[in-house]
Amino acid sequence: MRAITPRLFQISLGPVNCFIVDDGPAGLVLIDTGYEGKTEQIFRAMEKSGRSPKDIHRIILTHTHPDHAGGAAEIVQKTGAKVTAHPTDAALAEQGIAGRLPHVLSPGLVNWIVYSLFIKKSPNRIPRVSVDERVENGMVLPIAGGLKVIHTPGHSAGHIALYLIEDDVLIAGDICANMMGLGLSTVYEDRALGVKSILKAAQIPFGKAVFGHGKPMMENAAKNMLERFS
């Protein structure tokens, strides 16, 4: 696990990242779960860093694409964690549907390669998982001093980003990526709406941001996102 702040940690699962938030005595919060079959990799990373997977009390899904929600059902089964998502994508998760098709591919060679390798032939399904809590834009969850929900549709209609208030870091999910510098995510349901959501999130003057795909941005993150996507 890579420490982003003293309470936020990134676990890299090949092409996608998930995140652990230390919620103090309440336990741990897992944000996104990677593909189906990645549960043991997540658990090993936690144990190597002295954290117990049994302490995961909540899973928050930024959206339901297979690389972000594929492991949710298995982790719930193994930990008893409750699942949180936006109601628009919660409806898909409970049916085992990963996303809304067709995807709109973003420009660029890297996006074409990522789409061809990881998305094009991926089945549009995840193991069904019940969602215990549905969250809306502007809600502040009582996690690690306050975790603000920002509804950021475009990549997925029920996509949410999360702002860890006291740590001043945006957990951006797939509103954009930071693989070879800031850029659009590989696919969107509605790219124009996705860009509006990036700019909406960046109205919070956060200093740091982490992404579902790519490296953390440790300073001037909101400013950089506004400059890149305005």
C-alpha positions in Angstrom: 0.0 0.0 0.0 1.3 3.4 -0.9 0.6 6.1 1.6 -0.9 9.2 0.0 -1.7 10.8 3.4 -1.5 9.3 6.9 -5.1 8.0 6.4 -5.3 7.3 2.6 -3.5 4.5 0.9 -3.3 3.4 -2.8 -3.2 -0.2 -3.9 -2.2 -0.7 -7.5 -3.8 -3.7 -9.2 -2.0 -3.6 -12.6 -4.0 -1.1 -14.7 -6.3 0.0 -12.0 -6.0 1.4 -8.4 -8.2 1.0 -5.4 -7.9 2.9 -2.1 -8.0 2.3 1.6 -9.2 5.0 4.1 -8.3 4.5 7.7 -11.5 5.4 9.6 -9.9 5.1 13.0 -11.6 2.9 15.6 -14.4 2.1 13.1 -12.0 0.2 10.9 -11.1 0.6 7.2 -13.0 1.8 4.1 -12.2 0.3 0.7 -12.9 2.5 -2.2 -13.3 0.4 -5.4 -12.4 -3.3 -5.5 -10.6 -3.9 -8.8 -11.5 -6.7 -11.2 -13.2 -9.9 -10.1 -10.4 -12.2 -8.8 -8.2 -9.5 -7.4 -9.4 -9.9 -3.8 -6.4 -11.9 -2.6 -4.0 -9.3 -4.1 -5.8 -6.6 -2.2 -5.7 -8.6 1.0 -2.0 -9.4 0.6 -1.1 -5.8 0.1 -3.1 -4.9 3.3 -1.5 -7.6 5.3 2.0 -6.7 4.1 1.3 -3.2 5.5 0.1 -4.5 8.8 -3.6 -4.0 8.1 -6.3 -6.7 8.5 -8.8 -7.2 5.7 -11.3 -8.2 8.4 -11.3 -4.5 9.4 -12.9 -3.4 6.1 -16.4 -2.3 7.3 -17.5 -0.4 4.2 -16.9 -0.5 0.4 -17.6 2.6 -1.6 -17.9 2.2 -5.3 -17.1 5.2 -7.5 -19.0 3.3 -10.3 -19.8 -0.2 -11.4 -17.4 -0.9 -14.3 -15.7 -4.3 -14.0 -12.3 -2.9 -13.0 -13.8 -0.9 -10.1 -16.6 -3.1 -8.8 -15.8 -6.6 -10.0 -14.5 -7.8 -6.7 -17.2 -6.2 -4.5 -19.4 -9.3 -4.0 -16.5 -11.5 -3.0 -15.1 -8.9 -0.5 -18.5 -8.5 1.0 -18.7 -12.3 1.4 -15.3 -12.5 3.1 -15.6 -9.4 5.3 -19.3 -8.6 5.8 -18.6 -5.0 4.7 -21.5 -2.8 3.7 -21.6 -1.3 0.2 -22.2 2.3 -0.7 -22.8 3.7 -4.2 -24.8 6.4 -6.1 -28.3 5.1 -6.7 -28.0 5.3 -10.5 -25.1 2.8 -10.5 -26.4 0.9 -7.5 -29.3 -0.3 -9.7 -26.7 -1.8 -12.1 -24.6 -3.4 -9.4 -27.6 -5.2 -8.0 -28.4 -6.7 -11.4 -24.8 -7.7 -12.1 -24.5 -5.1 -15.0 -21.2 -3.4 -15.3 -22.1 -0.3 -17.4 -24.2 1.3 -20.0 -23.2 0.7 -23.6 -22.0 1.7 -26.1 -18.8 3.3 -24.8 -17.5 6.5 -26.3 -13.7 6.0 -26.9 -11.5 9.0 -26.1 -9.0 10.2 -28.7 -5.3 9.1 -28.6 -3.1 6.1 -29.1 -2.8 5.2 -25.4 -6.6 5.2 -25.0 -7.0 3.0 -28.1 -4.4 0.5 -26.7 -6.1 0.4 -23.2 -9.5 0.0 -24.8 -8.3 -2.8 -27.1 -6.4 -4.7 -24.3 -8.8 -4.3 -21.3 -12.2 -3.0 -22.3 -13.3 -4.1 -25.8 -13.6 -7.8 -25.0 -14.5 -7.5 -21.3 -17.9 -8.9 -20.5 -20.3 -6.2 -19.4 -21.1 -7.8 -16.1 -20.0 -8.1 -12.5 -21.0 -10.5 -9.8 -24.3 -9.1 -8.3 -23.8 -7.2 -5.1 -26.4 -5.6 -2.8 -25.9 -1.9 -2.1 -26.7 -1.0 1.5 -26.4 2.8 1.3 -27.2 5.1 -1.6 -25.5 8.5 -1.6 -26.2 11.7 -3.4 -24.2 14.8 -4.4 -23.1 16.9 -1.5 -23.5 14.4 1.2 -20.6 14.2 3.7 -20.1 10.7 5.0 -18.8 10.4 8.6 -15.5 8.8 7.6 -12.0 10.0 8.6 -13.2 13.4 9.6 -15.6 13.8 6.6 -15.7 12.3 3.1 -17.7 14.5 0.7 -19.6 12.9 -2.2 -19.5 14.6 -5.6 -21.8 13.2 -8.2 -19.7 13.3 -11.4 -21.6 11.7 -14.3 -20.1 11.2 -17.8 -17.8 8.3 -17.4 -20.8 6.5 -15.9 -24.2 8.1 -15.0 -23.8 7.2 -11.4 -20.1 8.0 -11.0 -19.0 9.7 -7.8 -15.8 11.3 -6.8 -14.9 11.7 -3.1 -13.2 14.5 -1.3 -11.4 13.6 1.9 -11.8 16.9 3.6 -9.2 17.0 6.4 -6.6 15.4 4.2 -7.4 17.7 1.2 -7.4 15.0 -1.4 -9.8 14.1 -4.2 -10.4 10.5 -4.9 -11.3 11.1 -8.5 -12.3 7.6 -9.7 -12.5 7.7 -13.5 -13.5 11.3 -14.1 -10.1 11.5 -15.8 -6.8 9.7 -15.6 -3.2 10.5 -14.9 -1.3 7.8 -16.7 1.0 9.8 -19.0 0.0 13.2 -17.6 -3.6 14.3 -17.0 -5.9 13.2 -19.7 -9.4 11.9 -20.4 -10.5 8.5 -19.2 -10.3 5.9 -22.0 -14.1 5.7 -22.4 -17.2 7.7 -21.4 -20.9 7.3 -21.7 -21.1 11.0 -22.4 -17.7 12.7 -22.8 -18.9 16.3 -22.8 -20.8 15.6 -19.5 -17.6 14.0 -18.2 -15.6 17.1 -18.8 -18.2 19.2 -17.1 -17.9 16.8 -14.1 -14.1 17.2 -14.0 -14.6 21.0 -13.9 -17.3 20.6 -11.2 -15.1 18.6 -9.0 -12.1 20.9 -9.5 -14.1 23.8 -8.0 -13.0 22.4 -4.7 -9.4 23.7 -4.4 -7.9 20.4 -3.4 -4.2 20.1 -3.3 -3.9 16.4 -4.0 -5.8 13.9 -6.2 -5.6 10.2 -6.8 -7.1 8.4 -9.8 -8.5 5.0 -10.8 -5.8 4.9 -13.5 -2.4 6.4 -13.1 -0.2 8.1 -10.6 -1.2 10.4 -7.7 -0.9 14.1 -8.1 0.5 15.5 -4.9 0.2 19.2 -5.4 -1.8 21.8 -7.2 -4.2 19.1 -8.4 -7.4 21.1 -8.7 -5.5 23.9 -10.4 -3.9 21.5 -12.9 -7.2 19.9 -13.7 -8.9 23.2 -14.3 -6.1 24.3 -16.6 -6.0 21.0 -18.5 -9.8 20.6 -19.1 -11.2 24.2 -19.3 
